[in-house]
Amino acid sequence: MGLIEIVVTVCTLANAGACREEHLKFADAGSTTQCAMMAPPYIAKWVDEHPKWTAVRWRCQYPDRSRAI
């Protein structure tokens, strides 16, 4: 079983123009579509743990093998 990641675009609450991507990695249990449908609880947990940030969009993808995991 491989990995899949939720790529979440998050922006600071203080400056909505200051955004970055966060990569949340999980064991692959289905397609990227299934991942995207199951993502909201994981995103909510991340936002709860990082109160200065808000999630504005997300997508799922298989990790880039050239990047360190």
N, CA and C of each residue as an Amber inpcrd file, in Angstrom:
protein
   207
   0.8480000  -1.1760000   0.0000000   0.0000000   0.0000000   0.0000000
   0.8910000   1.2360000   0.0000000   0.6080000   2.1760000  -0.9010000
   1.4040000   3.3840000  -1.0220000   0.8450000   4.5230000  -0.2010000
   1.3150000   5.7080000  -0.5270000   0.8590000   6.9150000   0.1630000
   0.0320000   7.7800000  -0.7760000  -0.8460000   8.5540000  -0.1760000
  -1.5820000   9.5920000  -0.8870000  -1.4980000  10.8190000  -0.0010000
  -1.5800000  11.9940000  -0.5720000  -1.5000000  13.1900000   0.2560000
  -2.6210000  14.1540000  -0.0700000  -3.0730000  14.8310000   0.9920000
  -4.0140000  15.9280000   0.8510000  -3.1520000  17.1830000   0.7810000
  -3.2640000  17.9120000  -0.3050000  -2.5200000  19.1520000  -0.4720000
  -3.5000000  20.2790000  -0.1530000  -3.2620000  20.9380000   0.9810000
  -4.1720000  21.9710000   1.4770000  -3.5240000  23.3360000   1.2870000
  -4.2180000  24.2410000   0.6290000  -3.7610000  25.6270000   0.5490000
  -4.3080000  26.3360000   1.7740000  -3.3990000  26.8690000   2.5890000
  -3.7750000  27.5690000   3.8130000  -3.2720000  29.0050000   3.7350000
  -4.0530000  29.9240000   4.3200000  -3.6880000  31.3340000   4.3570000
  -3.7660000  31.8200000   5.7930000  -2.9380000  32.8060000   6.1140000
  -2.9810000  33.3480000   7.4680000  -4.2650000  34.1500000   7.6530000
  -4.7690000  34.1430000   8.8740000  -5.9650000  34.9200000   9.1770000
  -5.6580000  36.4160000   9.1320000  -4.4280000  36.7770000   9.4850000
  -4.0380000  38.1860000   9.5220000  -3.8530000  38.7810000   8.1230000
  -3.4920000  37.9350000   7.1420000  -3.2230000  38.4170000   5.7890000
  -3.6480000  37.3360000   4.8060000  -4.8300000  37.4860000   4.2500000
  -5.3840000  36.4580000   3.3560000  -4.5280000  36.2350000   2.1150000
  -3.6130000  37.1470000   1.8240000  -2.7370000  36.9820000   0.6740000
  -1.4940000  36.1710000   0.9700000  -1.2690000  35.8720000   2.2410000
  -0.0970000  35.0840000   2.6390000  -0.5130000  33.6200000   2.7470000
  -0.3170000  32.8940000   1.6710000  -0.7660000  31.5050000   1.6010000
   0.4040000  30.5670000   1.3230000   0.1940000  29.3030000   1.6530000
   1.1820000  28.2680000   1.3660000   0.4490000  26.9400000   1.2690000
   1.1550000  25.9240000   0.7910000   0.5840000  24.5860000   0.7110000
   1.1320000  23.7210000   1.8300000   0.2430000  22.9440000   2.4280000
   0.6110000  21.9340000   3.4140000   0.2880000  20.5740000   2.8090000
   1.1680000  19.6070000   3.0450000   0.9830000  18.2640000   2.5040000
   0.7520000  17.2970000   3.6610000  -0.4570000  16.7400000   3.7300000
  -0.8150000  15.7820000   4.7670000  -0.8010000  14.4000000   4.1410000
   0.0910000  13.5360000   4.5840000   0.2780000  12.2250000   3.9630000
  -0.4370000  11.1210000   4.7380000  -1.0170000  10.1810000   3.9800000
  -1.7610000   9.0720000   4.5610000  -1.5310000   7.8170000   3.7410000
  -1.8380000   6.6690000   4.3300000  -1.8140000   5.4150000   3.5860000
  -2.9120000   5.4830000   2.5260000  -2.5870000   5.1030000   1.3190000
  -3.5230000   5.1390000   0.1980000  -4.5690000   4.0410000   0.3790000
  -5.8200000   4.4650000   0.5270000  -6.8990000   3.4980000   0.7000000
  -7.9410000   3.6300000  -0.4070000  -7.5790000   4.2650000  -1.5070000
  -8.5360000   4.4370000  -2.5940000  -8.0260000   5.4460000  -3.6060000
  -8.9530000   6.0140000  -4.3390000  -8.6070000   6.9650000  -5.3930000
  -8.4230000   8.3720000  -4.8320000  -7.9290000   9.2650000  -5.6770000
  -7.7870000  10.6590000  -5.2600000  -9.1590000  11.2930000  -5.0140000
 -10.1790000  10.8550000  -5.7430000 -11.5340000  11.3650000  -5.5170000
 -12.0410000  10.9520000  -4.1460000 -11.8320000   9.6900000  -3.7760000
 -12.2310000   9.2240000  -2.4470000 -11.4690000   9.9870000  -1.3660000
 -10.1940000  10.2310000  -1.5910000  -9.3740000  10.9890000  -0.6580000
  -9.9540000  12.3860000  -0.4560000 -10.2990000  13.0680000  -1.5390000
 -10.8280000  14.4290000  -1.4500000 -12.1470000  14.4650000  -0.6840000
 -12.9710000  13.4290000  -0.8390000 -14.2380000  13.3790000  -0.1190000
 -14.0380000  13.0910000   1.3680000 -12.9710000  12.3950000   1.7160000
 -12.6900000  12.0480000   3.1120000 -11.7930000  13.0840000   3.7990000
 -11.3380000  14.0920000   3.0860000 -10.3560000  15.0440000   3.6010000
 -10.8550000  16.0250000   4.6660000 -12.1070000  16.5120000   4.6330000
 -12.5020000  17.5710000   5.5620000 -12.1840000  17.3440000   7.0440000
 -12.3870000  16.1520000   7.6210000 -12.0330000  16.0010000   9.0390000
 -10.5340000  16.1730000   9.3090000  -9.6920000  15.7310000   8.3920000
  -8.2460000  15.8730000   8.5540000  -7.8290000  17.3400000   8.4250000
  -8.4650000  18.0380000   7.5010000  -8.1810000  19.4590000   7.3260000
  -8.6480000  20.2400000   8.5630000  -9.8230000  19.9090000   9.0680000
 -10.3310000  20.5800000  10.2710000  -9.3990000  20.3670000  11.4510000
  -8.8550000  19.1660000  11.5740000  -7.9110000  18.8740000  12.6620000
  -6.6570000  19.7300000  12.5070000  -6.1240000  19.8250000  11.2820000
  -4.9180000  20.6300000  11.0460000  -5.1950000  22.0920000  11.3950000
  -6.3270000  22.6400000  10.9410000  -6.6650000  24.0380000  11.2060000
  -6.8380000  24.2570000  12.7170000  -7.4350000  23.2930000  13.4020000
  -7.5960000  23.3960000  14.8530000  -6.2380000  23.4540000  15.5570000
  -5.2660000  22.7240000  15.0280000  -3.9200000  22.6990000  15.6090000
  -3.0770000  23.9080000  15.1870000  -3.5200000  24.6540000  14.1890000
  -2.7980000  25.8250000  13.6630000  -3.7860000  26.9920000  13.5730000
  -4.1580000  27.5810000  14.7130000  -5.2510000  28.5700000  14.7460000
  -4.9890000  29.8790000  14.0020000  -3.7660000  30.1460000  13.5920000
  -3.4860000  31.3800000  12.8410000  -3.6990000  31.2050000  11.3390000
  -4.1000000  29.9920000  10.9330000  -4.2580000  29.6730000   9.5200000
  -5.6860000  29.2280000   9.2280000  -6.0920000  29.3870000   7.9730000
  -7.3830000  28.8720000   7.5220000  -7.1740000  28.1600000   6.1850000
  -7.8910000  27.0720000   5.9750000  -7.8040000  26.3240000   4.7210000
  -8.7250000  26.9780000   3.6900000  -8.2100000  27.1680000   2.4880000
  -9.0220000  27.7940000   1.4410000  -9.3570000  26.8430000   0.2950000
  -8.5440000  25.7960000   0.1140000  -8.8520000  24.7770000  -0.9070000
  -7.9820000  23.5580000  -0.6560000  -8.3380000  22.4480000  -1.2830000
  -7.5180000  21.2480000  -1.1520000  -7.7370000  20.3410000  -2.3500000
  -6.7890000  19.4590000  -2.4940000  -6.8570000  18.4270000  -3.5290000
  -6.0540000  17.2360000  -3.0160000  -6.2480000  16.1090000  -3.6250000
  -5.4690000  14.9270000  -3.2650000  -4.6100000  14.5330000  -4.4500000
  -3.4460000  14.0090000  -4.1370000  -2.5360000  13.5550000  -5.1800000
  -1.6270000  12.4780000  -4.6060000  -1.0170000  11.7560000  -5.5020000
  -0.0040000  10.8030000  -5.0730000   1.2900000  11.5820000  -4.9040000
   2.0440000  11.2890000  -3.8630000   3.2640000  12.0620000  -3.6030000
   4.2400000  12.0240000  -4.7720000   4.9120000  13.1340000  -4.9830000
   5.9480000  13.2450000  -5.9860000   7.1380000  12.4290000  -5.5000000
   7.5120000  11.4490000  -6.2480000   8.5880000  10.5600000  -5.8120000
   9.9350000  11.2680000  -5.7280000  10.0540000  12.4310000  -6.3770000
  11.3270000  13.1530000  -6.3150000  11.4450000  13.9780000  -5.0290000
  10.3260000  14.1900000  -4.3330000  10.3370000  14.9250000  -3.0750000
  10.5410000  13.9540000  -1.9180000  11.1700000  14.4070000  -0.8600000
  11.3260000  13.5840000   0.3310000   9.9770000  13.4290000   1.0100000
   9.7000000  12.2360000   1.4890000   8.4200000  11.9650000   2.1510000
   8.5820000  12.0530000   3.6300000
